[in-house]
Amino acid sequence: MLNQSDTRQAEESLLRWSGSQNFNPNAEQPYYEYLNANWQSSMFSRQSNFATFQAFWDSVLHDGVFEMPVGAFPEFGWGGDVNAAAAKITKPGTGELEIAFFETVNVGGGQYADNPWLQEMPDPITRCVWGNYLQIPIAFDGNRRFDGVGKFKGLNSKEAYKEADKVELTIGGNKQVVTCVRQFGQKTDAVSMALGYGRKVSGAAGRNIGVNVYPWLSIDANGNTQYFAAVDNVSEKVGSDEYASVQYHHTMGVTGKAEGYEGKVNVDEIALMTLGKGFQGSLVERSIINRTNLSDLGGYVKEMNEKRGEFEELNQKTLYPYDQYVAEKYSQGHHWGLHIDLNSCTGCGACQVACIAENNVPVVGKFEVYRHHEMTWLRIDRYFYGDYENPNVVYQPMMCQHCDNAPCENVCPVSATNHSSEGLNQMAYNRCIGTRYCANNCPYKVRRFNWMDYTTADLFPVNEHGPEPFVPYDGEVPFYADNLTRMVLNPDVTVRVRGVMEKCSFCVQRIQEGKLTAKQEGRALRDGDVKSACQTACPTGAIVFGDTNDENSEIAKRYKNKLNYIVLEEVNTRPSVQYTTRVTNRDEALLS
Amino acid sequence: MSAAVSRIREPLIFGNKNYHQITEDLIGPTEKAPNRMWIIAFTLSVMTLGYGIFALCWTFYFGIGTWNANRTIGWAYDITNFVWWIGIGHAGTLISAILLLFRQRWRTGVNRAAEAMTIFAVMCAGLFPATHTGRPWFDFFMFPYPNTRGPLWVNFNSPLLWDLFAISTYFTVSLLFWYTGLVPDLASVRDRAKGVRKKLYAFFSMGWTGKAKHWQRHEYLSLILAGISTPLVLSVHTIVSFDFATSVIPGWHTTIFPPYFVAGAIFSGFAMVQTLMIITRKCFGLEGYITTNHIESMNKVILVTGTMVGSAYLIELFVAWYSGYIYEQFAFYNRVLGPYYWAYIGMMACNLLSPQVYWSKKIRRSVWWTFFISIFVNIGMWFERFVIIATTLARDYLPSSWSYYWPSWVEIAIYLGTFGLFFTLYLVFARVAPVVAAAEVKAILKQYGDQYLGPDAKPQPHHHHSDETEDVESDGHHH
């Protein structure tokens, strides 16, 4: 066996712990034998094709499936009492404010709190990092503005100005100061907060980050932890906090009732007309998120492709011989591209962390994220749409679009960012002087500037931290200057110095490695030889990387899909990243 | 015939000056010990400059991250201040070059100080693009020089590169123009000086003796430089506006920018000239040289350019609506109603509304009104640049990346530091060189208003000859 000593299969552990009677822990392959015996006793008798169990077993393993004769199942009946079960669910009394506690995808129950990569991965819903926030409900006042509801009225009204409010939250007599964040879809009589923060005992990165909510959790008579509680009191605002959120504006047209309008209308656009409060993603007919419901699919696709045709017609009106570039350059050799299926993306953030790990993207800490100095090359934008009280969410992974007509390239005075013959928008770090013009001119805002020496790559010892340390650290040297921490760095990727611009490179080191391997093996590069880090990490296969000039590649096939679209196509940037329209299948009657 | 016109034309120089008096009034201040006001102003300026230098060192030490610019708003205070200063640096060359070509002789009262102001303002402006880069020690990559890296050339497509050429050309030509005008006056200072001062001024006046040939060359050179600078007045801010106009960002990408920026630059430049002139004429007692007529003429320019800029603001709003392009429409919603609405209101109130009071002749000729309106205009023009740069970047295409910007202490300190630099240089200039072009003023003393017979006319026009002979030795100025 390949087992390392003192290890065992996960299933074996479960069987041991559950004290299964049919399980023999001393067998040579305990779980295999247990499984085998189970099939022999419960399944073998239900078929008649095979005489021996071994033949049956081999056949099932070969086919990967066992089809039972129809009718062999016993009728199942439901003997439970729904009402009795529902009555057992304890809940706080009516009229009270309830708080729900939940685990986030990044730090879990707190076990991953010491991992700075995960601390700096934005929560998929709140898009906040380095801490847990009290999620309070937000509503449209029917007139002009979005505001908190009930006792949260007026709270966090300056979120878009980088300022969140602190309140004192009392639960079970236990009072703590927490920072609020306004959350669409939060019920008006409920708030929520994440577990796993505020650890006292942890590595430096996880210590005292956020608020420990475990003291607020109670245990019921059966010994089960209750992940909810009745809130005794929420105080008035007691201060404000520099909260670290990477996305303040987050809707693509939420709807609701507004004064002077019939039925539900786009309240974003109504809120737009308020002085100083232009709140959300107003004027939402931007070609950023394409989505439709299954029932409207046919019409939508037609309309979308007509619109794309108009964009293309406008884009053809150019002084530059773009078709000639395509014929002479972009259609020759490799042309790398990425495709993202918005239907598959769950917003989990694995791609973002994979990108950080692959490309030596620095962690910058809470204060720097608060100042919007985060360095992530790949981010997952989250937009709400639909009724603001019960919104839907759509996630959009966004990284450098590697435009063939890139606005960033022509504005760089020193040509530090330029186009490769394989369609890559590439950065020459050594050449970059850091004017940041490229980032300003990027419609997708995916460029990241090394505002300070986050990676401690510079020679000067002083640069190892700013006026304040970026990431909390224990030892003598700052977080990234520690030799053990530096072991995470990928040797194939340059560590960037202070003052240079960087961004997604389409994992160019992997492209080069793939080409080199193919060359050494004396063959052409095959589709799938090169996979980007985000692609390999994506659990749902939403991301596909490949050569769009290769007719038979997976990406070329995906590009032909009629649901495909390009973000901000009318800007004529000619991106190498395409997205699939998000199609939902919901009952319209339930939606309205 | 022309005599009849002259009789009703007011003199350009008030106070019945003669040549010697002009010399005493204008060259005199360079010879006296500084007064207390000057010492206080200079101390404050140097301290402010020191604070700015400290903040710049802080930036170099820790990085641009000590500024609050961010991933969305890559330019904010830095480029706002850059464009603001470069705009201020527009009046000097306009006054010296365009008004020279148009034979607007009234310019002689203000051109010297205005040109000095231009040069100092361009120096303040140049500081920002030079230091806002992430790695300023590699700024020399911007210069197209033969090198061993390929050779690797600069990107001639980039408006930032055009900027570099435009500003360095403008600075060089303005400096030459200014210095050319200074030479006869430096010679006047030399002729009256003793010891080391005499040697220094002898060096800087380049052997000027006031020969006819010197004057002829001087006039030719001035005309040539005026011819070169005139297109520069229009081109520099046009090219600065290309930084924005050639981008793809809604609110930046507009064809109206070049004329709108040039008008705005002249507008703010004249306002700054007014602010400084009013202080200077008061401090040095130069009311006879920098007259209410000058103030009124410049106020007319401010009224015209302010109204042009205001029209541009309104046209931008119209075009945003008319374009039917939602990104453009949102950019203007955001300007007017978004989180920076106060900057938009400030811009509109200061730039479009405040100069409209100049339709009244009484206000145009009022020193106090002029002083306050000139301050308003400069505040308004700063807001305009902030609105265009920071507000536009804060909310562009993808709502997910929208952000908000507020300056850090470092950015504010650097901005203050440029004021320190500007006033330190100006105060030094006012001590070492005549703040009004003495030679040129003498040239217009007899040509304009010599035979004027209206109120405040000279009592005895036939005394001129004796006045002139007194003065010959001090400036070598023959007519």
Interface residues (C-beta under 8 A of the other chain):
Chain A: A160 Y161 K162 Q247 Y248 H249 H250 T251 M252 L272 M273 T274 L275 G276 K277 G278 Q280 G281 S282 L283 E285 R286 I288 E368 R371 H372 H373 E374 R379 D381 R382 Y383 Q396 M398 P407 N410 V411 C412 P413 V414 S415 R431 C432 I433 G434 T435 R436 Y437 A439 N440 N441 P443 Y444 K445 R447 R448 F449 N450 W451 M452 D453 V462 N463 G466 P467 V497 R498 G499 V500 M501 L568 V571 T573
Chain B: Y61 F62 G63 I64 G65 T66 N68 A69 N70 R71 T72 G74 W75 P129 H132 T133 G134 R135 P136 F138 D139 F141 M142 L152 W153 V154 N155 N157 S158 P159 L160 L161 L164 D243 T246 S247 V248 I249 I326 Y327 Q329 F330 Y333 N334 L337 G338 P339 Y341 W342 L393 R395 D396 Y397 L398 P399 S400 S401 W402 S403 Y404 W406
